[in-house]
């Protein structure tokens, strides 16, 4: 089922275009310098529409037309792409500041489902959290009233978030466990937890619901046997390993891969591009048969066709 697709790479003015959002045929992305960019798909025009002052990761569209930004440093923000104005929505949970706001999905009623990857390490030390396998990630929801609730905790680096097309469930990627966890919102299983996908071929990052109704999953790096062995060690030893110089720690392998799953967890698409041209895919967004990619490691976004046509 795995299929190779040619990649079109569109440079942006700053490094680390981590996520992508497609609105009216135009593409938004956020970079490590705090910028939010809006670009035409062919790269003929790129405009900076905002500056968060932090590290923007996940991007979504709010019902009022503003951009929802999951900023790793500043929390959950609403940014007006016309004047750059920013409203802070969530910075802390139960009186404790979030360490690593990561990704989000917006329900039709305005509820915002979002992830906090770790209560131990922030984005500057994401590799430490990954190696230590702290399992302190959380899935949260901000109700339209402003109330914030912890829905799931104990997650292995909570990452991408997506809602089912009918909003019967919310899904959150567990990067460290290589799973996509599903929390049921309606129906006979409401309140229950299961897995939409497990034993993924690599470490998932952002996820999103495409215009095709499927849940798209970015695979940032293939499964690493060293990392898998580290996760089986006692916590004390994992912490010791995380303290060795970064250059000696396990590194993400070059790949450009995304997958798509239906609501019963069936793998529908498994697409990959040239990892030497673009790699560490951390953002994915399917829109009208085109898949847009973001990357924590690239000064660019990229796209590929679902069908290869």
Short mmCIF file of the C-alpha atoms (twelve columns), coordinates in Angstrom:
data_MODEL
# 
_entry.id   MODEL 
# 
loop_
_atom_site.group_PDB 
_atom_site.id 
_atom_site.type_symbol 
_atom_site.label_atom_id 
_atom_site.label_alt_id 
_atom_site.label_comp_id 
_atom_site.label_asym_id 
_atom_site.label_seq_id 
_atom_site.Cartn_x 
_atom_site.Cartn_y 
_atom_site.Cartn_z 
_atom_site.pdbx_PDB_model_num 
ATOM 1   C CA . UNK A 1   0.000   0.000  0.000   1 
ATOM 2   C CA . UNK A 2   2.994   2.313  0.465   1 
ATOM 3   C CA . UNK A 3   3.319   4.674  -2.485  1 
ATOM 4   C CA . UNK A 4   6.053   7.072  -3.545  1 
ATOM 5   C CA . UNK A 5   5.067   10.592 -4.546  1 
ATOM 6   C CA . UNK A 6   7.097   13.478 -5.995  1 
ATOM 7   C CA . UNK A 7   7.474   16.402 -3.608  1 
ATOM 8   C CA . UNK A 8   7.110   20.096 -4.365  1 
ATOM 9   C CA . UNK A 9   9.121   22.132 -1.871  1 
ATOM 10  C CA . UNK A 10  8.188   25.772 -1.184  1 
ATOM 11  C CA . UNK A 11  10.804  27.735 0.831   1 
ATOM 12  C CA . UNK A 12  9.738   30.123 3.610   1 
ATOM 13  C CA . UNK A 13  11.826  32.978 5.088   1 
ATOM 14  C CA . UNK A 14  12.590  31.248 8.403   1 
ATOM 15  C CA . UNK A 15  13.512  27.811 9.728   1 
ATOM 16  C CA . UNK A 16  11.233  25.143 11.135  1 
ATOM 17  C CA . UNK A 17  7.865   25.432 9.357   1 
ATOM 18  C CA . UNK A 18  6.388   22.932 11.824  1 
ATOM 19  C CA . UNK A 19  2.696   22.790 10.851  1 
ATOM 20  C CA . UNK A 20  0.508   23.695 7.891   1 
ATOM 21  C CA . UNK A 21  -3.043  24.974 7.567   1 
ATOM 22  C CA . UNK A 22  -4.885  25.431 4.270   1 
ATOM 23  C CA . UNK A 23  -7.582  28.129 4.079   1 
ATOM 24  C CA . UNK A 24  -9.224  29.159 0.796   1 
ATOM 25  C CA . UNK A 25  -6.382  27.565 -1.142  1 
ATOM 26  C CA . UNK A 26  -3.676  29.482 0.734   1 
ATOM 27  C CA . UNK A 27  -1.212  27.950 3.198   1 
ATOM 28  C CA . UNK A 28  -0.312  29.120 6.701   1 
ATOM 29  C CA . UNK A 29  2.734   27.968 8.635   1 
ATOM 30  C CA . UNK A 30  4.636   29.014 11.771  1 
ATOM 31  C CA . UNK A 31  8.415   29.082 12.191  1 
ATOM 32  C CA . UNK A 32  10.925  28.951 15.030  1 
ATOM 33  C CA . UNK A 33  11.417  32.729 15.102  1 
ATOM 34  C CA . UNK A 34  7.767   33.127 16.132  1 
ATOM 35  C CA . UNK A 35  6.501   34.190 12.716  1 
ATOM 36  C CA . UNK A 36  3.226   33.112 11.112  1 
ATOM 37  C CA . UNK A 37  3.426   33.157 7.312   1 
ATOM 38  C CA . UNK A 38  0.742   33.037 4.627   1 
ATOM 39  C CA . UNK A 39  1.854   31.781 1.239   1 
ATOM 40  C CA . UNK A 40  0.482   30.988 -2.141  1 
ATOM 41  C CA . UNK A 41  0.896   27.303 -3.012  1 
ATOM 42  C CA . UNK A 42  3.351   28.096 -5.810  1 
ATOM 43  C CA . UNK A 43  5.467   30.246 -3.496  1 
ATOM 44  C CA . UNK A 44  4.964   33.344 -5.667  1 
ATOM 45  C CA . UNK A 45  3.994   35.402 -2.630  1 
ATOM 46  C CA . UNK A 46  4.764   34.984 1.061   1 
ATOM 47  C CA . UNK A 47  3.531   37.393 3.738   1 
ATOM 48  C CA . UNK A 48  4.238   37.492 7.463   1 
ATOM 49  C CA . UNK A 49  0.819   37.906 9.089   1 
ATOM 50  C CA . UNK A 50  1.781   37.607 12.728  1 
ATOM 51  C CA . UNK A 51  4.470   37.207 15.371  1 
ATOM 52  C CA . UNK A 52  3.700   35.253 18.546  1 
ATOM 53  C CA . UNK A 53  6.915   36.021 20.407  1 
ATOM 54  C CA . UNK A 54  7.210   32.301 21.145  1 
ATOM 55  C CA . UNK A 55  7.423   29.075 19.175  1 
ATOM 56  C CA . UNK A 56  4.255   28.461 17.108  1 
ATOM 57  C CA . UNK A 57  3.472   24.809 16.428  1 
ATOM 58  C CA . UNK A 58  -0.065  23.617 15.591  1 
ATOM 59  C CA . UNK A 59  -2.349  25.883 13.536  1 
ATOM 60  C CA . UNK A 60  -6.135  25.725 13.172  1 
ATOM 61  C CA . UNK A 61  -8.945  27.981 11.993  1 
ATOM 62  C CA . UNK A 62  -11.330 29.417 14.569  1 
ATOM 63  C CA . UNK A 63  -15.027 29.995 13.777  1 
ATOM 64  C CA . UNK A 64  -14.498 33.785 13.821  1 
ATOM 65  C CA . UNK A 65  -11.780 33.605 11.132  1 
ATOM 66  C CA . UNK A 66  -8.818  34.033 13.458  1 
ATOM 67  C CA . UNK A 67  -5.977  31.533 13.587  1 
ATOM 68  C CA . UNK A 68  -5.654  29.276 16.591  1 
ATOM 69  C CA . UNK A 69  -1.964  28.880 17.403  1 
ATOM 70  C CA . UNK A 70  -0.630  26.224 19.762  1 
ATOM 71  C CA . UNK A 71  2.540   27.997 20.844  1 
ATOM 72  C CA . UNK A 72  4.979   25.757 22.711  1 
ATOM 73  C CA . UNK A 73  6.152   28.646 24.894  1 
ATOM 74  C CA . UNK A 74  3.141   30.952 25.172  1 
ATOM 75  C CA . UNK A 75  0.224   28.526 25.220  1 
ATOM 76  C CA . UNK A 76  -2.979  28.599 23.217  1 
ATOM 77  C CA . UNK A 77  -3.361  31.830 21.221  1 
ATOM 78  C CA . UNK A 78  -5.853  33.392 18.819  1 
ATOM 79  C CA . UNK A 79  -4.175  35.474 16.112  1 
ATOM 80  C CA . UNK A 80  -5.918  37.892 13.752  1 
ATOM 81  C CA . UNK A 81  -4.194  37.390 10.365  1 
ATOM 82  C CA . UNK A 82  -5.326  40.847 9.199   1 
ATOM 83  C CA . UNK A 83  -3.842  43.024 11.907  1 
ATOM 84  C CA . UNK A 84  -1.579  40.596 13.790  1 
ATOM 85  C CA . UNK A 85  -3.444  41.061 17.059  1 
ATOM 86  C CA . UNK A 86  -3.128  38.210 19.558  1 
ATOM 87  C CA . UNK A 87  -5.465  37.055 22.305  1 
ATOM 88  C CA . UNK A 88  -4.121  34.620 24.875  1 
ATOM 89  C CA . UNK A 89  -6.631  31.818 25.483  1 
ATOM 90  C CA . UNK A 90  -4.801  29.352 27.756  1 
ATOM 91  C CA . UNK A 91  -1.430  29.556 29.478  1 
ATOM 92  C CA . UNK A 92  -1.977  27.389 32.544  1 
ATOM 93  C CA . UNK A 93  -3.996  24.405 33.713  1 
ATOM 94  C CA . UNK A 94  -5.144  24.098 37.338  1 
ATOM 95  C CA . UNK A 95  -2.870  26.974 38.265  1 
ATOM 96  C CA . UNK A 96  0.228   25.423 36.691  1 
ATOM 97  C CA . UNK A 97  1.746   26.879 33.545  1 
ATOM 98  C CA . UNK A 98  1.842   24.583 30.528  1 
ATOM 99  C CA . UNK A 99  5.315   23.490 29.493  1 
ATOM 100 C CA . UNK A 100 4.720   22.363 25.920  1 
ATOM 101 C CA . UNK A 101 1.489   23.357 24.145  1 
ATOM 102 C CA . UNK A 102 1.654   21.478 20.856  1 
ATOM 103 C CA . UNK A 103 -1.388  20.900 18.612  1 
ATOM 104 C CA . UNK A 104 -5.134  21.437 18.534  1 
ATOM 105 C CA . UNK A 105 -8.461  20.786 16.828  1 
ATOM 106 C CA . UNK A 106 -11.543 23.010 16.914  1 
ATOM 107 C CA . UNK A 107 -15.057 21.583 17.302  1 
ATOM 108 C CA . UNK A 108 -18.093 23.031 15.523  1 
ATOM 109 C CA . UNK A 109 -19.379 24.469 18.819  1 
ATOM 110 C CA . UNK A 110 -16.079 26.288 19.454  1 
ATOM 111 C CA . UNK A 111 -14.598 23.855 21.981  1 
ATOM 112 C CA . UNK A 112 -10.828 23.572 21.492  1 
ATOM 113 C CA . UNK A 113 -9.129  20.220 22.000  1 
ATOM 114 C CA . UNK A 114 -5.375  20.556 22.471  1 
ATOM 115 C CA . UNK A 115 -2.268  18.747 23.639  1 
ATOM 116 C CA . UNK A 116 0.390   19.536 26.220  1 
ATOM 117 C CA . UNK A 117 3.285   17.248 25.312  1 
ATOM 118 C CA . UNK A 118 5.000   17.157 28.688  1 
ATOM 119 C CA . UNK A 119 4.752   18.586 32.184  1 
ATOM 120 C CA . UNK A 120 8.506   17.982 32.664  1 
ATOM 121 C CA . UNK A 121 10.287  19.371 29.601  1 
ATOM 122 C CA . UNK A 122 9.595   22.229 27.198  1 
ATOM 123 C CA . UNK A 123 10.285  22.301 23.472  1 
ATOM 124 C CA . UNK A 124 13.956  23.187 23.951  1 
ATOM 125 C CA . UNK A 125 14.411  19.752 25.553  1 
ATOM 126 C CA . UNK A 126 11.940  17.680 23.556  1 
ATOM 127 C CA . UNK A 127 14.578  15.013 22.901  1 
ATOM 128 C CA . UNK A 128 15.077  14.575 26.655  1 
ATOM 129 C CA . UNK A 129 11.385  13.974 27.161  1 
ATOM 130 C CA . UNK A 130 11.358  11.535 24.261  1 
ATOM 131 C CA . UNK A 131 14.323  9.536  25.595  1 
ATOM 132 C CA . UNK A 132 13.184  9.652  29.220  1 
ATOM 133 C CA . UNK A 133 9.670   8.636  28.167  1 
ATOM 134 C CA . UNK A 134 8.197   10.690 31.003  1 
ATOM 135 C CA . UNK A 135 4.608   9.904  29.904  1 
ATOM 136 C CA . UNK A 136 3.344   13.181 31.302  1 
ATOM 137 C CA . UNK A 137 1.584   14.297 28.116  1 
ATOM 138 C CA . UNK A 138 -2.036  15.429 28.284  1 
ATOM 139 C CA . UNK A 139 -5.081  15.940 26.093  1 
ATOM 140 C CA . UNK A 140 -7.087  18.952 27.219  1 
ATOM 141 C CA . UNK A 141 -10.183 20.825 26.153  1 
ATOM 142 C CA . UNK A 142 -11.017 24.508 26.427  1 
ATOM 143 C CA . UNK A 143 -14.774 24.891 26.464  1 
ATOM 144 C CA . UNK A 144 -16.416 27.882 24.808  1 
ATOM 145 C CA . UNK A 145 -17.025 29.163 28.346  1 
ATOM 146 C CA . UNK A 146 -13.247 29.337 28.883  1 
ATOM 147 C CA . UNK A 147 -13.190 26.376 31.275  1 
ATOM 148 C CA . UNK A 148 -10.157 24.117 30.714  1 
ATOM 149 C CA . UNK A 149 -10.370 20.397 31.504  1 
ATOM 150 C CA . UNK A 150 -7.787  17.596 31.471  1 
ATOM 151 C CA . UNK A 151 -9.357  14.766 29.469  1 
ATOM 152 C CA . UNK A 152 -6.447  12.302 29.216  1 
ATOM 153 C CA . UNK A 153 -3.104  12.245 30.987  1 
ATOM 154 C CA . UNK A 154 -0.155  9.870  31.219  1 
ATOM 155 C CA . UNK A 155 0.391   10.079 27.457  1 
ATOM 156 C CA . UNK A 156 3.762   9.264  25.888  1 
ATOM 157 C CA . UNK A 157 4.548   12.709 24.442  1 
ATOM 158 C CA . UNK A 158 1.072   13.922 23.471  1 
ATOM 159 C CA . UNK A 159 1.247   15.502 20.044  1 
ATOM 160 C CA . UNK A 160 -1.178  15.920 17.126  1 
ATOM 161 C CA . UNK A 161 -4.924  16.287 17.732  1 
ATOM 162 C CA . UNK A 162 -7.845  15.661 15.346  1 
ATOM 163 C CA . UNK A 163 -11.612 15.331 15.575  1 
ATOM 164 C CA . UNK A 164 -13.681 12.803 13.658  1 
ATOM 165 C CA . UNK A 165 -15.727 14.266 10.823  1 
ATOM 166 C CA . UNK A 166 -18.903 13.712 12.886  1 
ATOM 167 C CA . UNK A 167 -17.073 14.700 16.094  1 
ATOM 168 C CA . UNK A 168 -17.870 11.322 17.653  1 
ATOM 169 C CA . UNK A 169 -14.287 11.086 18.906  1 
ATOM 170 C CA . UNK A 170 -11.123 13.098 19.374  1 
ATOM 171 C CA . UNK A 171 -7.763  11.546 18.537  1 
ATOM 172 C CA . UNK A 172 -4.328  12.399 19.914  1 
ATOM 173 C CA . UNK A 173 -0.977  11.084 18.726  1 
ATOM 174 C CA . UNK A 174 1.398   9.534  21.263  1 
ATOM 175 C CA . UNK A 175 4.797   10.079 19.700  1 
ATOM 176 C CA . UNK A 176 6.720   7.955  22.185  1 
ATOM 177 C CA . UNK A 177 4.322   4.999  22.031  1 
ATOM 178 C CA . UNK A 178 3.820   5.141  18.231  1 
ATOM 179 C CA . UNK A 179 0.040   5.158  18.618  1 
ATOM 180 C CA . UNK A 180 -2.970  7.356  17.918  1 
ATOM 181 C CA . UNK A 181 -5.250  7.309  20.955  1 
ATOM 182 C CA . UNK A 182 -8.983  7.819  20.507  1 
ATOM 183 C CA . UNK A 183 -11.281 9.298  23.157  1 
ATOM 184 C CA . UNK A 184 -14.958 8.794  22.371  1 
ATOM 185 C CA . UNK A 185 -17.223 11.821 22.762  1 
ATOM 186 C CA . UNK A 186 -20.634 10.490 21.711  1 
ATOM 187 C CA . UNK A 187 -22.498 7.221  21.337  1 
ATOM 188 C CA . UNK A 188 -22.417 4.081  23.494  1 
ATOM 189 C CA . UNK A 189 -18.649 4.362  23.996  1 
ATOM 190 C CA . UNK A 190 -18.689 8.009  25.130  1 
ATOM 191 C CA . UNK A 191 -15.943 8.573  27.669  1 
ATOM 192 C CA . UNK A 192 -14.054 5.410  26.686  1 
ATOM 193 C CA . UNK A 193 -10.519 5.274  25.326  1 
ATOM 194 C CA . UNK A 194 -9.078  2.998  22.660  1 
ATOM 195 C CA . UNK A 195 -6.563  3.141  19.813  1 
ATOM 196 C CA . UNK A 196 -7.305  4.394  16.319  1 
ATOM 197 C CA . UNK A 197 -3.847  3.231  15.202  1 
ATOM 198 C CA . UNK A 198 -0.994  1.395  16.889  1 
ATOM 199 C CA . UNK A 199 2.452   0.023  16.086  1 
ATOM 200 C CA . UNK A 200 3.000   2.819  13.605  1 
ATOM 201 C CA . UNK A 201 6.078   2.494  11.372  1 
ATOM 202 C CA . UNK A 202 7.627   5.530  13.040  1 
ATOM 203 C CA . UNK A 203 7.014   8.344  15.488  1 
ATOM 204 C CA . UNK A 204 3.849   10.349 14.797  1 
ATOM 205 C CA . UNK A 205 3.795   14.101 15.173  1 
ATOM 206 C CA . UNK A 206 0.897   16.321 14.105  1 
ATOM 207 C CA . UNK A 207 -2.324  14.762 12.874  1 
ATOM 208 C CA . UNK A 208 -5.331  16.369 11.199  1 
ATOM 209 C CA . UNK A 209 -8.654  15.539 9.620   1 
ATOM 210 C CA . UNK A 210 -8.490  15.996 5.870   1 
ATOM 211 C CA . UNK A 211 -11.142 17.289 3.502   1 
ATOM 212 C CA . UNK A 212 -11.576 13.593 2.624   1 
ATOM 213 C CA . UNK A 213 -12.737 12.848 6.186   1 
ATOM 214 C CA . UNK A 214 -9.670  10.731 6.964   1 
ATOM 215 C CA . UNK A 215 -7.301  11.258 9.884   1 
ATOM 216 C CA . UNK A 216 -3.880  12.082 8.438   1 
ATOM 217 C CA . UNK A 217 -0.798  11.268 10.503  1 
ATOM 218 C CA . UNK A 218 2.689   12.650 9.971   1 
ATOM 219 C CA . UNK A 219 5.562   10.213 10.564  1 
ATOM 220 C CA . UNK A 220 8.464   12.376 11.706  1 
ATOM 221 C CA . UNK A 221 11.031  9.577  11.836  1 
ATOM 222 C CA . UNK A 222 11.080  5.801  11.257  1 
ATOM 223 C CA . UNK A 223 11.075  3.501  14.256  1 
ATOM 224 C CA . UNK A 224 14.505  3.481  15.893  1 
ATOM 225 C CA . UNK A 225 15.581  0.229  17.532  1 
ATOM 226 C CA . UNK A 226 17.882  2.088  19.937  1 
ATOM 227 C CA . UNK A 227 15.020  4.313  21.120  1 
ATOM 228 C CA . UNK A 228 12.723  1.322  21.509  1 
ATOM 229 C CA . UNK A 229 15.322  -0.416 23.692  1 
ATOM 230 C CA . UNK A 230 15.847  2.745  25.743  1 
ATOM 231 C CA . UNK A 231 12.125  2.915  26.482  1 
ATOM 232 C CA . UNK A 232 12.342  -0.530 28.077  1 
ATOM 233 C CA . UNK A 233 15.053  0.558  30.522  1 
ATOM 234 C CA . UNK A 234 14.289  1.685  34.096  1 
ATOM 235 C CA . UNK A 235 13.411  5.383  34.404  1 
ATOM 236 C CA . UNK A 236 16.681  6.177  36.214  1 
ATOM 237 C CA . UNK A 237 18.772  4.831  33.344  1 
ATOM 238 C CA . UNK A 238 16.653  6.681  30.755  1 
ATOM 239 C CA . UNK A 239 17.313  9.940  32.587  1 
ATOM 240 C CA . UNK A 240 21.047  9.243  32.577  1 
ATOM 241 C CA . UNK A 241 21.011  8.620  28.831  1 
ATOM 242 C CA . UNK A 242 19.142  11.894 28.261  1 
ATOM 243 C CA . UNK A 243 22.031  13.797 29.870  1 
ATOM 244 C CA . UNK A 244 24.668  12.723 27.343  1 
ATOM 245 C CA . UNK A 245 25.578  15.282 24.626  1 
ATOM 246 C CA . UNK A 246 22.885  15.771 22.013  1 
ATOM 247 C CA . UNK A 247 25.173  14.623 19.207  1 
ATOM 248 C CA . UNK A 248 25.506  11.203 20.876  1 
ATOM 249 C CA . UNK A 249 21.783  10.714 21.430  1 
ATOM 250 C CA . UNK A 250 19.500  8.953  18.932  1 
ATOM 251 C CA . UNK A 251 18.697  11.274 16.023  1 
ATOM 252 C CA . UNK A 252 15.618  11.381 13.760  1 
ATOM 253 C CA . UNK A 253 16.209  9.474  10.529  1 
ATOM 254 C CA . UNK A 254 15.508  11.227 7.234   1 
ATOM 255 C CA . UNK A 255 12.088  10.402 5.866   1 
ATOM 256 C CA . UNK A 256 9.100   12.191 4.329   1 
ATOM 257 C CA . UNK A 257 6.126   10.007 5.154   1 
ATOM 258 C CA . UNK A 258 2.456   10.425 6.015   1 
ATOM 259 C CA . UNK A 259 -0.412  7.992  6.519   1 
ATOM 260 C CA . UNK A 260 -4.203  8.299  6.542   1 
ATOM 261 C CA . UNK A 261 -6.702  6.238  8.543   1 
ATOM 262 C CA . UNK A 262 -10.463 5.910  8.382   1 
ATOM 263 C CA . UNK A 263 -12.746 5.876  11.420  1 
ATOM 264 C CA . UNK A 264 -12.349 2.147  12.012  1 
ATOM 265 C CA . UNK A 265 -8.571  2.426  12.023  1 
ATOM 266 C CA . UNK A 266 -8.029  1.040  8.529   1 
ATOM 267 C CA . UNK A 267 -4.920  2.330  6.774   1 
ATOM 268 C CA . UNK A 268 -6.119  4.025  3.575   1 
ATOM 269 C CA . UNK A 269 -2.984  5.860  2.387   1 
ATOM 270 C CA . UNK A 270 0.714   5.429  3.097   1 
ATOM 271 C CA . UNK A 271 2.640   8.034  1.123   1 
ATOM 272 C CA . UNK A 272 6.308   8.917  1.111   1 
ATOM 273 C CA . UNK A 273 8.521   11.363 -0.734  1 
ATOM 274 C CA . UNK A 274 12.247  11.857 -1.150  1 
ATOM 275 C CA . UNK A 275 13.693  12.170 2.340   1 
ATOM 276 C CA . UNK A 276 16.897  13.673 0.966   1 
ATOM 277 C CA . UNK A 277 14.920  16.644 -0.381  1 
ATOM 278 C CA . UNK A 278 12.622  17.201 2.606   1 
ATOM 279 C CA . UNK A 279 12.488  15.388 5.923   1 
ATOM 280 C CA . UNK A 280 11.191  15.207 9.486   1 
ATOM 281 C CA . UNK A 281 7.578   15.789 8.528   1 
ATOM 282 C CA . UNK A 282 5.834   17.163 11.608  1 
ATOM 283 C CA . UNK A 283 2.749   18.699 9.971   1 
ATOM 284 C CA . UNK A 284 0.228   17.244 7.533   1 
ATOM 285 C CA . UNK A 285 -2.929  18.631 5.967   1 
ATOM 286 C CA . UNK A 286 -4.906  17.025 3.134   1 
ATOM 287 C CA . UNK A 287 -6.962  19.472 1.083   1 
ATOM 288 C CA . UNK A 288 -8.798  18.529 -2.107  1 
ATOM 289 C CA . UNK A 289 -6.438  15.692 -3.005  1 
ATOM 290 C CA . UNK A 290 -3.234  17.555 -2.191  1 
ATOM 291 C CA . UNK A 291 -1.254  16.813 0.965   1 
ATOM 292 C CA . UNK A 292 0.663   19.701 2.524   1 
ATOM 293 C CA . UNK A 293 3.600   19.004 4.828   1 
ATOM 294 C CA . UNK A 294 5.389   20.965 7.526   1 
ATOM 295 C CA . UNK A 295 8.741   20.194 9.111   1 
ATOM 296 C CA . UNK A 296 10.426  21.120 12.372  1 
ATOM 297 C CA . UNK A 297 13.769  20.767 10.577  1 
ATOM 298 C CA . UNK A 298 13.182  22.554 7.251   1 
ATOM 299 C CA . UNK A 299 12.914  26.224 6.164   1 
ATOM 300 C CA . UNK A 300 10.085  25.205 3.847   1 
ATOM 301 C CA . UNK A 301 6.738   23.536 3.447   1 
ATOM 302 C CA . UNK A 302 6.115   20.838 0.852   1 
ATOM 303 C CA . UNK A 303 3.247   19.150 -0.952  1 
ATOM 304 C CA . UNK A 304 2.436   15.928 -2.724  1 
ATOM 305 C CA . UNK A 305 -0.608  14.544 -4.522  1 
ATOM 306 C CA . UNK A 306 -2.664  11.814 -2.894  1 
ATOM 307 C CA . UNK A 307 -3.082  10.023 -6.218  1 
ATOM 308 C CA . UNK A 308 0.299   10.813 -7.719  1 
ATOM 309 C CA . UNK A 309 -1.356  12.372 -10.755 1 
# 
